Amino acid sequence: MTENIVIPPEKMVFIPLGGATGVGMNFFLYGYRGKWLIVDCGIGFPGDHLPGVDVLLPNPEFIRSRKKDIVGLIVTHAHEDHIGAIPYLWPDLQCPVFCTPFANELLCSKLNEYGLLGRVNVNIVNSGMTIDLSPFEIEFVAMNHSVPEPNALAIRTQEGLVVHTGDWKLGRDAVLGRETDMVTLEKLGKEGVLALVCDSTSVFADSTDKTEEDVRATIERLIGQYPGKQIAVACFASNVARVESIYHAAVANGRDVCLLGRSLWRIDAAARATGYFKGIPEFLSEEEALDRPVGSVLYICTGSQGEPRSALNTLSAMTPSKNGVYLEPDDVVIFSSRVIPGNEESISFLQRRLKTKGLKVITDREELVHVSGHYAGPDLERMYTALKPKIALPVHGEAQELMAHVDLAKKWGVENAFALEDGEVITLDETPQILGEVPAGVLAVDGKQILRLDAEVLKKRRKMMDDGTLVLTLVMDKKGHIMGAPQISTFGLLDSREADQKKLLDIIVRRMTEAPASQKSDNAALEQVIRTEIRQFLGRFYGKKPLIEIHLIRI
C-alpha cells in the first residue's frame, strides 16, 4: 500500500496499523496537530503456513517516518498481543513508553534480552492517573481482565474525548480483586464521548455469572478425583489469577505445585515483584518436582494453545524425556483455557496426541475449568449505555465479530459505526470520514531478521514444505558437454525412488545432448530448459511443483 492521502493536522484521526482485522498485533495510532500517540504494540502468532517464523509483527512503515512526532506509546495491559512487539519495533519508534508496574516488569525482561534495557524510556503509571502528552491528555481507567492491571484510556484533545477500552470484562475477579471502574466510565459518558474504540473478542459470548472462584472449586474437585495420578494443568501464562487458583486447588488436595515453561517463570517473577502471589511459597522447579513422590505434585504448564515448543507439547511425547517429567497412561491433563481463533487445529492435534498416549484430557467443554477474561452477554450493552459514544470503532476481533459489533452499536443508537481495515484512516469528529489508507500489513520475525511476508525466503520455505525440494548438480565443460554423472538430491519428494531419479536424469541428459550449441553455452538458457523438463516430469508423475535449484558448474 502506497500512502496517497493528506491528513489534515487540525483533524483528529485514528489509524489501526494492527488489531483491526483479526485478533493479535494490536497497534493503534491517534494523530492530532501533527503529533502521534501509539496505543499498544503487540505480536501475533504464525500458523503452520509460515514454517520457521517465530512471531508476527505489525508493519510500522507509516509511523517510522514520523517518529520525531510520536509523543508516547501507551500499553493497555501486559498480554503479548498488546506488548510483545515493543522490543522489535521500538528502534523504529524511539519514543517514551508508559505502562503499569506489572507490565513494566515483563517489558524490562524482554528489553534486557534484546539489549534495549536502559535505552527505552519506560514510565510507570497506575489506574486513576492522568498524564499530559500534549496535544493528548490520557486518563487511565481501571478495567478487569485475565492479567493484572489492565486499563482503558480516556484520551482527551480539543476535538473531543475518545475511550479506548483495551481488553475487558465487567465481572469482579475474586482472586485479584480488580473490578472495572464503572463509576469513572459513567462520568466519562456524562462528559461526552466522541468515539469508543472497543474490544470485539467476545461479542457472541453468552451471559455468564461464573467466576474465577467457580473455576478454582472445579479444579479442586477434579484433582481430588485422581489421587496418586500425575496431573498437569495448561493455562495462559499471563493469567495470574488462574495460576493462583490452580495453586490453591492443588494445596487443598495435598499437592505441591511445579511450573513448567519459561513464560510461566517469567510471569511468576513479574507477579512477585509487583506484590502478587502473596502468601504463596516459591513454586517447585522441574528438578525439585522429580524428587517428590509420584502423584504428590501438580504441574502448571505452558502449551494450552498447542504451541510446538511448549512444556505440554514435551509432556505429550510417547517416550520419556531425559531428566524430565513424564506422564504415564491414565495420568490427567486439564486445559484451563479457551481456544484462540486460529489455533483450533494445533490444539486438536495436541489433544489427540495426549489421548493416544492414554491420558485423560479435560477441557472447558466437559468441566468449568475456564472463565474468559473478556466481557459476555449484556456487558457490552452496559458499556455503550454508560459511555453513549457518537462513533463506534470495533477492533480486536475476527471479521464476523467486528461486523456483529457494528450492528449492535447501531442498534444501541450509535449512528456512526465502522469496522476498519488495518491501515485505514478515519477522522474523529461530528462527521467522521475514512480518508483512505496508509501502509500497513504484517512482518515476520524469522530468527534474527524481520521480513515481509512476501519475502522470497519465506515463499521458498513454504514451497519446500508443501512440495519438497529438488537440487540438480551438473558439471560441464565450456562447450556444454556433460562431465561425469549428474547428481540429484531431493527432500520430501523422490528420496526412495531410485528408478524415478534415474529416469529423470536420463531425460535431462538427453535434452542437453539435443540442445543447440547456443543454448549449451548460455547458462541461463540451459537452466531454463532443464527446469522445464524437471517440472513436466514431476507434474506428470507426481502432481508436485517443488522448489527446484539447479547448480551448473563449468570447468
RATA-V96577 format. One record per residue. N is the residue number from 0. RES is the residue in one small letter. OMEGA is omega as a letter, one per 20 degrees, with the letter a starting at -180 (NA if undefined). NEAR is the number of other ideal C-beta (glycine too) atoms within 12 Angstrom. D_LAST is the distance of its C-alpha to the last C-alpha in whole Angstrom. Layout:
# RATA-V96577
((N:RES:OMEGA:NEAR:D_LAST) (N:RES:OMEGA:NEAR:D_LAST))
This chain:
# RATA-V96577
((0:m:r:19:47) (1:t:r:12:48) (2:e:a:23:51) (3:n:a:14:53) (4:i:r:24:57) (5:v:r:14:59) (6:i:a:33:61) (7:p:a:19:64) (8:p:a:18:65) (9:e:r:17:69) (10:k:r:29:68) (11:m:a:37:67) (12:v:r:41:64) (13:f:r:47:62) (14:i:r:46:58) (15:p:r:44:57) (16:l:r:49:53) (17:g:r:44:53) (18:g:r:51:56) (19:a:a:42:57) (20:t:r:32:55) (21:g:r:35:55) (22:v:r:37:56) (23:g:r:41:54) (24:m:r:44:52) (25:n:a:47:56) (26:f:a:52:55) (27:f:a:47:58) (28:l:r:51:59) (29:y:a:50:62) (30:g:r:40:62) (31:y:r:35:65) (32:r:r:22:66) (33:g:r:20:63) (34:k:a:27:62) (35:w:r:39:61) (36:l:r:42:62) (37:i:r:53:59) (38:v:r:49:60) (39:d:a:49:58) (40:c:a:47:54) (41:g:r:44:53) (42:i:r:36:50) (43:g:a:42:49) (44:f:a:34:48) (45:p:r:31:45) (46:g:a:27:45) (47:d:a:21:43) (48:h:r:20:41) (49:l:a:28:39) (50:p:r:21:38) (51:g:a:23:37) (52:v:a:31:39) (53:d:r:27:42) (54:v:r:32:45) (55:l:a:39:45) (56:l:r:43:47) (57:p:a:49:48) (58:n:a:34:47) (59:p:a:39:48) (60:e:a:28:47) (61:f:a:39:50) (62:i:r:40:52) (63:r:a:27:50) (64:s:a:16:50) (65:r:a:29:54) (66:k:r:25:54) (67:k:a:14:56) (68:d:r:28:59) (69:i:a:34:59) (70:v:r:36:62) (71:g:r:37:61) (72:l:a:44:59) (73:i:r:46:62) (74:v:r:50:61) (75:t:r:48:64) (76:h:a:49:63) (77:a:r:46:60) (78:h:a:47:59) (79:e:a:41:55) (80:d:r:41:55) (81:h:a:46:57) (82:i:a:49:56) (83:g:a:42:52) (84:a:a:45:50) (85:i:r:47:52) (86:p:a:34:49) (87:y:a:37:46) (88:l:a:41:48) (89:w:r:35:51) (90:p:r:20:48) (91:d:a:29:48) (92:l:r:38:52) (93:q:a:24:53) (94:c:r:34:57) (95:p:a:26:60) (96:v:a:38:60) (97:f:a:39:63) (98:c:a:47:64) (99:t:a:39:66) (100:p:a:29:66) (101:f:r:41:65) (102:a:r:48:62) (103:n:r:32:61) (104:e:a:32:61) (105:l:a:41:58) (106:l:a:41:57) (107:c:r:31:57) (108:s:r:29:55) (109:k:a:35:52) (110:l:r:28:52) (111:n:r:19:52) (112:e:a:17:49) (113:y:r:23:47) (114:g:a:13:48) (115:l:a:24:51) (116:l:a:19:54) (117:g:r:11:56) (118:r:a:20:54) (119:v:r:31:56) (120:n:a:22:59) (121:v:a:34:61) (122:n:a:26:64) (123:i:r:24:66) (124:v:r:32:69) (125:n:r:23:71) (126:s:a:30:73) (127:g:r:18:76) (128:m:r:25:74) (129:t:r:21:74) (130:i:a:27:71) (131:d:r:17:71) (132:l:a:32:68) (133:s:j:18:69) (134:p:r:25:69) (135:f:r:36:69) (136:e:a:26:72) (137:i:r:36:70) (138:e:a:32:73) (139:f:a:36:72) (140:v:a:41:73) (141:a:r:37:73) (142:m:r:44:72) (143:n:a:41:72) (144:h:a:44:68) (145:s:r:44:66) (146:v:a:44:65) (147:p:r:44:67) (148:e:r:43:69) (149:p:r:44:67) (150:n:r:48:69) (151:a:a:43:69) (152:l:r:48:69) (153:a:a:43:72) (154:i:a:46:70) (155:r:r:32:73) (156:t:r:31:72) (157:q:r:18:75) (158:e:r:30:73) (159:g:a:31:75) (160:l:r:37:74) (161:v:r:45:71) (162:v:r:48:71) (163:h:a:50:67) (164:t:a:53:68) (165:g:r:49:65) (166:d:a:42:65) (167:w:r:46:69) (168:k:a:41:71) (169:l:a:36:75) (170:g:r:36:76) (171:r:r:22:77) (172:d:a:36:75) (173:a:a:23:77) (174:v:a:33:75) (175:l:r:35:74) (176:g:r:19:77) (177:r:a:32:75) (178:e:r:24:77) (179:t:a:33:76) (180:d:a:28:78) (181:m:r:26:80) (182:v:r:15:82) (183:t:r:28:80) (184:l:r:38:78) (185:e:r:20:81) (186:k:r:19:82) (187:l:r:33:79) (188:g:r:26:80) (189:k:r:14:83) (190:e:a:21:82) (191:g:a:21:80) (192:v:r:37:76) (193:l:a:39:74) (194:a:r:45:71) (195:l:r:46:70) (196:v:a:47:66) (197:c:r:52:67) (198:d:a:46:65) (199:s:a:44:65) (200:t:a:41:63) (201:s:a:38:66) (202:v:r:35:68) (203:f:a:24:68) (204:a:r:26:70) (205:d:r:14:73) (206:s:r:19:76) (207:t:r:24:76) (208:d:r:16:78) (209:k:a:25:76) (210:t:r:29:76) (211:e:r:40:73) (212:e:r:26:77) (213:d:r:25:76) (214:v:r:40:73) (215:r:a:35:74) (216:a:r:23:77) (217:t:a:30:74) (218:i:r:46:72) (219:e:r:30:75) (220:r:a:20:76) (221:l:r:34:73) (222:i:a:41:72) (223:g:a:21:75) (224:q:a:19:75) (225:y:r:26:72) (226:p:r:17:73) (227:g:r:20:71) (228:k:r:29:68) (229:q:a:35:65) (230:i:r:45:65) (231:a:r:49:62) (232:v:r:52:63) (233:a:r:53:60) (234:c:r:49:61) (235:f:a:40:60) (236:a:a:40:59) (237:s:a:40:61) (238:n:a:40:64) (239:v:r:46:66) (240:a:a:41:69) (241:r:r:45:68) (242:v:r:48:66) (243:e:r:37:70) (244:s:a:42:71) (245:i:r:47:69) (246:y:a:40:70) (247:h:r:28:74) (248:a:r:37:74) (249:a:a:37:72) (250:v:r:24:74) (251:a:r:20:77) (252:n:r:28:76) (253:g:a:19:76) (254:r:r:36:72) (255:d:a:28:70) (256:v:r:40:67) (257:c:r:38:63) (258:l:r:40:61) (259:l:r:42:57) (260:g:a:37:54) (261:r:a:22:53) (262:s:r:35:55) (263:l:r:38:58) (264:w:r:27:58) (265:r:r:29:57) (266:i:r:40:60) (267:d:a:37:63) (268:a:r:25:62) (269:a:a:35:63) (270:a:a:37:66) (271:r:a:25:67) (272:a:a:20:67) (273:t:r:28:68) (274:g:r:19:71) (275:y:a:31:70) (276:f:r:30:71) (277:k:r:15:74) (278:g:r:11:76) (279:i:r:26:72) (280:p:r:14:71) (281:e:r:16:68) (282:f:r:34:66) (283:l:r:28:64) (284:s:r:24:60) (285:e:a:30:59) (286:e:r:14:59) (287:e:a:20:63) (288:a:a:32:63) (289:l:r:24:62) (290:d:a:16:64) (291:r:r:22:67) (292:p:r:14:69) (293:v:r:21:67) (294:g:a:25:69) (295:s:a:26:70) (296:v:r:38:67) (297:l:a:46:66) (298:y:r:48:63) (299:i:a:51:62) (300:c:r:47:58) (301:t:r:39:56) (302:g:a:40:54) (303:s:r:41:57) (304:q:r:38:54) (305:g:a:32:52) (306:e:a:34:49) (307:p:a:25:46) (308:r:a:17:47) (309:s:r:31:50) (310:a:a:37:53) (311:l:r:42:54) (312:n:r:30:51) (313:t:r:32:51) (314:l:a:39:54) (315:s:a:36:53) (316:a:a:21:51) (317:m:r:17:52) (318:t:a:13:51) (319:p:r:15:53) (320:s:a:18:51) (321:k:r:11:51) (322:n:r:12:54) (323:g:r:21:54) (324:v:r:37:57) (325:y:r:26:57) (326:l:a:39:59) (327:e:r:23:60) (328:p:a:17:62) (329:d:r:20:65) (330:d:a:30:64) (331:v:r:38:64) (332:v:r:45:62) (333:i:r:47:64) (334:f:a:39:62) (335:s:a:43:64) (336:s:r:39:62) (337:r:r:32:62) (338:v:r:25:59) (339:i:r:31:57) (340:p:a:26:56) (341:g:a:24:52) (342:n:a:30:52) (343:e:a:17:54) (344:e:a:18:51) (345:s:r:29:50) (346:i:r:34:54) (347:s:r:19:55) (348:f:a:21:52) (349:l:a:37:53) (350:q:r:33:56) (351:r:r:16:55) (352:r:a:26:53) (353:l:r:36:56) (354:k:r:22:59) (355:t:r:15:56) (356:k:r:26:57) (357:g:a:18:60) (358:l:r:33:61) (359:k:a:27:64) (360:v:a:36:63) (361:i:r:32:65) (362:t:r:29:65) (363:d:r:27:67) (364:r:a:16:67) (365:e:a:16:69) (366:e:r:27:71) (367:l:a:28:72) (368:v:r:38:69) (369:h:r:38:68) (370:v:a:41:69) (371:s:r:40:67) (372:g:a:44:67) (373:h:a:41:68) (374:y:r:40:71) (375:a:r:28:72) (376:g:a:23:75) (377:p:a:21:77) (378:d:a:34:76) (379:l:r:39:74) (380:e:r:24:77) (381:r:r:24:79) (382:m:r:43:76) (383:y:r:33:76) (384:t:a:23:80) (385:a:a:31:80) (386:l:r:40:78) (387:k:a:28:79) (388:p:r:40:75) (389:k:r:29:75) (390:i:r:40:72) (391:a:r:43:70) (392:l:r:45:66) (393:p:r:42:65) (394:v:r:50:61) (395:h:r:48:60) (396:g:r:38:60) (397:e:a:26:58) (398:a:a:20:59) (399:q:r:18:62) (400:e:a:30:63) (401:l:a:35:63) (402:m:r:22:64) (403:a:r:24:67) (404:h:r:41:68) (405:v:a:29:68) (406:d:r:21:71) (407:l:r:32:73) (408:a:r:36:73) (409:k:r:21:74) (410:k:a:16:77) (411:w:r:25:78) (412:g:r:17:79) (413:v:a:32:75) (414:e:a:17:75) (415:n:r:25:72) (416:a:a:32:69) (417:f:r:34:65) (418:a:a:35:62) (419:l:r:43:60) (420:e:r:27:56) (421:d:r:35:54) (422:g:r:37:54) (423:e:a:32:57) (424:v:r:37:59) (425:i:r:41:63) (426:t:r:35:66) (427:l:r:44:69) (428:d:a:25:72) (429:e:r:17:75) (430:t:a:14:73) (431:p:r:31:69) (432:q:r:21:66) (433:i:a:26:63) (434:l:a:25:61) (435:g:a:24:58) (436:e:r:25:54) (437:v:a:37:52) (438:p:r:28:49) (439:a:r:35:49) (440:g:a:28:47) (441:v:r:37:45) (442:l:a:37:42) (443:a:r:36:41) (444:v:a:32:41) (445:d:a:25:37) (446:g:a:14:37) (447:k:r:9:38) (448:q:r:17:37) (449:i:a:29:39) (450:l:r:30:37) (451:r:a:22:38) (452:l:r:27:39) (453:d:r:16:37) (454:a:a:21:34) (455:e:a:14:30) (456:v:r:22:30) (457:l:r:29:33) (458:k:a:20:33) (459:k:a:22:29) (460:r:r:26:31) (461:r:r:28:34) (462:k:r:25:32) (463:m:a:26:30) (464:m:a:22:34) (465:d:a:20:35) (466:d:r:25:32) (467:g:a:27:30) (468:t:r:29:26) (469:l:r:40:23) (470:v:r:23:20) (471:l:r:38:17) (472:t:a:22:13) (473:l:r:35:11) (474:v:a:20:7) (475:m:r:31:6) (476:d:a:16:5) (477:k:r:16:7) (478:k:r:19:10) (479:g:r:31:10) (480:h:a:20:10) (481:i:r:29:10) (482:m:a:19:9) (483:g:a:15:12) (484:a:r:16:14) (485:p:a:33:14) (486:q:r:20:16) (487:i:r:36:19) (488:s:r:22:21) (489:t:r:30:25) (490:f:a:20:28) (491:g:a:19:31) (492:l:a:31:30) (493:l:a:30:29) (494:d:a:16:29) (495:s:a:11:31) (496:r:a:19:30) (497:e:a:13:28) (498:a:r:12:29) (499:d:r:24:28) (500:q:r:28:25) (501:k:r:17:24) (502:k:a:22:26) (503:l:r:34:24) (504:l:r:31:20) (505:d:r:19:22) (506:i:a:28:23) (507:i:a:38:19) (508:v:r:26:18) (509:r:a:18:20) (510:r:r:28:20) (511:m:r:32:17) (512:t:a:20:17) (513:e:a:15:21) (514:a:r:27:19) (515:p:a:16:19) (516:a:a:16:17) (517:s:r:13:18) (518:q:a:24:17) (519:k:a:27:14) (520:s:a:19:12) (521:d:a:20:14) (522:n:a:20:13) (523:a:a:14:17) (524:a:a:20:18) (525:l:r:32:16) (526:e:r:26:17) (527:q:r:19:20) (528:v:a:30:20) (529:i:a:39:19) (530:r:r:26:21) (531:t:r:21:24) (532:e:a:31:24) (533:i:a:40:24) (534:r:a:27:27) (535:q:a:20:29) (536:f:a:34:28) (537:l:r:32:29) (538:g:a:16:32) (539:r:a:16:34) (540:f:a:19:34) (541:y:a:23:34) (542:g:a:14:35) (543:k:r:26:33) (544:k:a:23:31) (545:p:r:34:29) (546:l:a:30:26) (547:i:r:35:23) (548:e:a:24:20) (549:i:r:31:16) (550:h:r:20:13) (551:l:a:32:10) (552:i:r:18:7) (553:r:r:19:4) (554:i:NA:14:0))
